[in-house]
Amino acid sequence: MHVTLVHVVVKPEAVDAFIAATRANHEASVREPGNRRFDVLQSPDDPARFVLYEAYASAAEAAAHKQTPHYAVWRDTVAPMMAAPREGVPMRGLFPSTP
């Protein structure tokens, strides 16, 4: 399983708009054929900090996610909301294993 932890810090005044844009991306992403999880996490200590947990069955399916229209809309919508560049950290998912 191919997992990416995307660390995001948004401008404090953009938190609600970021959540709304990310909800739309989440709802479309979980319907992608290779998607296994797409969790959106918000720090309880700093509401402007988020982690997106994106799990796909393969690296190819994770790459395909970045070619979808909903990802492009999300990327362009949230770009001006960023307080710092987002950072994607690739991980290899071990458990649960994919068949």
FENJO-V248647 format. One record per backbone hydrogen bond with DSSP energy under -1.0 kcal/mol. CO is the residue of the C=O (numbers start at 1). NH is the residue of the N-H. E is the energy in kcal/mol with one decimal. If there is no record, write none. Layout:
co=CO nh=NH e=E
co=CO nh=NH e=E
This chain:
co=1 nh=93 e=-2.5
co=2 nh=56 e=-3.1
co=3 nh=91 e=-3.6
co=4 nh=54 e=-2.7
co=5 nh=89 e=-2.5
co=6 nh=52 e=-2.4
co=7 nh=87 e=-2.4
co=8 nh=50 e=-3.0
co=9 nh=83 e=-2.7
co=9 nh=84 e=-1.2
co=11 nh=14 e=-2.4
co=12 nh=15 e=-1.1
co=14 nh=18 e=-2.8
co=15 nh=19 e=-2.5
co=16 nh=20 e=-2.1
co=17 nh=21 e=-2.4
co=18 nh=22 e=-2.7
co=19 nh=23 e=-2.3
co=20 nh=24 e=-1.6
co=21 nh=25 e=-1.7
co=22 nh=26 e=-2.9
co=23 nh=27 e=-2.8
co=24 nh=28 e=-1.6
co=25 nh=29 e=-2.7
co=26 nh=30 e=-2.4
co=28 nh=31 e=-1.1
co=29 nh=32 e=-1.8
co=32 nh=35 e=-1.4
co=34 nh=57 e=-2.4
co=37 nh=55 e=-2.8
co=39 nh=53 e=-2.6
co=41 nh=51 e=-2.2
co=46 nh=49 e=-2.5
co=48 nh=10 e=-2.7
co=49 nh=43 e=-2.7
co=50 nh=8 e=-2.7
co=51 nh=41 e=-2.8
co=52 nh=6 e=-2.7
co=53 nh=39 e=-2.4
co=54 nh=4 e=-2.5
co=55 nh=36 e=-3.3
co=55 nh=37 e=-1.6
co=56 nh=2 e=-2.8
co=58 nh=62 e=-1.8
co=59 nh=63 e=-2.4
co=60 nh=64 e=-2.1
co=61 nh=65 e=-1.4
co=64 nh=67 e=-1.8
co=65 nh=68 e=-1.5
co=68 nh=72 e=-1.9
co=69 nh=73 e=-2.4
co=70 nh=74 e=-2.2
co=71 nh=75 e=-3.2
co=72 nh=76 e=-2.3
co=73 nh=77 e=-2.4
co=74 nh=78 e=-2.8
co=75 nh=79 e=-1.2
co=78 nh=81 e=-1.7
co=79 nh=82 e=-1.2
co=81 nh=11 e=-3.0
co=87 nh=7 e=-3.2
co=89 nh=5 e=-2.5
co=91 nh=3 e=-2.2
